[in-house]
Amino acid sequence: MESLDVVAVLHSAMITTLMMCAPLLLAPLIVGLLMALLQAVTQISDSALAFLPKLVATGTAGWLAGPFLARSLLGFGQTMFDRLIAIGGQ
């Protein structure tokens, strides 16, 4: 395996990882920012108030993004196995 192949595999792995983490991290981030803004406007300082909406947002994002995440992971795995077969055939 040449160094360019290794770099391509690592690049593909990093992009796949970012694509899979983004929906599950961005949803609670946005909800947390909105809840912080709401707490600042209403001057409510309860830390437990923001927990449930973040939990619901994470669960909803996981449920909605699940098929995309599965397709991405399966596509990445298929590509890696195809590359392994191509390398082994040389």
MOBEL-V58538 format. One record per residue. N is the residue number from 1. RES is the residue in one small letter. NEAR is the number of other ideal C-beta (glycine too) atoms within 8 Angstrom. D_LAST is the distance of its C-alpha to the last C-alpha in Angstrom with 2 decimals. Layout:
n & res & near & d_last
N & RES & NEAR & D_LAST
N & RES & NEAR & D_LAST
//
This chain:
n & res & near & d_last
1 & m & 4 & 10.02
2 & e & 5 & 12.34
3 & s & 5 & 16.00
4 & l & 6 & 16.25
5 & d & 10 & 13.88
6 & v & 9 & 16.14
7 & v & 8 & 19.17
8 & a & 8 & 18.24
9 & v & 10 & 17.78
10 & l & 8 & 21.05
11 & h & 8 & 22.80
12 & s & 10 & 21.98
13 & a & 9 & 23.18
14 & m & 8 & 26.34
15 & i & 8 & 27.18
16 & t & 11 & 26.80
17 & t & 8 & 28.99
18 & l & 8 & 31.60
19 & m & 8 & 31.71
20 & m & 11 & 32.27
21 & c & 8 & 34.91
22 & a & 8 & 36.84
23 & p & 13 & 38.84
24 & l & 12 & 39.85
25 & l & 8 & 40.97
26 & l & 9 & 42.56
27 & a & 12 & 44.84
28 & p & 12 & 46.73
29 & l & 8 & 46.80
30 & i & 9 & 48.59
31 & v & 13 & 50.89
32 & g & 10 & 51.67
33 & l & 8 & 52.64
34 & l & 8 & 54.83
35 & m & 12 & 56.47
36 & a & 9 & 57.11
37 & l & 8 & 58.72
38 & l & 9 & 60.82
39 & q & 13 & 61.90
40 & a & 7 & 62.82
41 & v & 6 & 64.87
42 & t & 6 & 66.68
43 & q & 6 & 66.89
44 & i & 7 & 65.57
45 & s & 5 & 63.94
46 & d & 6 & 62.48
47 & s & 6 & 58.91
48 & a & 6 & 58.58
49 & l & 9 & 59.24
50 & a & 12 & 55.80
51 & f & 8 & 53.87
52 & l & 8 & 54.25
53 & p & 9 & 53.29
54 & k & 12 & 50.13
55 & l & 8 & 49.29
56 & v & 9 & 49.94
57 & a & 12 & 47.89
58 & t & 11 & 44.89
59 & g & 8 & 45.18
60 & t & 9 & 45.64
61 & a & 13 & 42.71
62 & g & 10 & 40.49
63 & w & 7 & 41.85
64 & l & 7 & 41.49
65 & a & 10 & 38.05
66 & g & 8 & 36.68
67 & p & 6 & 35.00
68 & f & 8 & 33.45
69 & l & 10 & 32.22
70 & a & 8 & 30.75
71 & r & 8 & 28.96
72 & s & 11 & 27.60
73 & l & 10 & 26.35
74 & l & 8 & 24.83
75 & g & 8 & 23.12
76 & f & 11 & 21.73
77 & g & 8 & 20.52
78 & q & 8 & 18.91
79 & t & 9 & 17.13
80 & m & 9 & 15.91
81 & f & 8 & 14.67
82 & d & 8 & 12.91
83 & r & 10 & 11.15
84 & l & 8 & 10.35
85 & i & 8 & 8.95
86 & a & 8 & 6.84
87 & i & 9 & 5.63
88 & g & 6 & 5.55
89 & g & 5 & 3.81
90 & q & 4 & 0.00
//
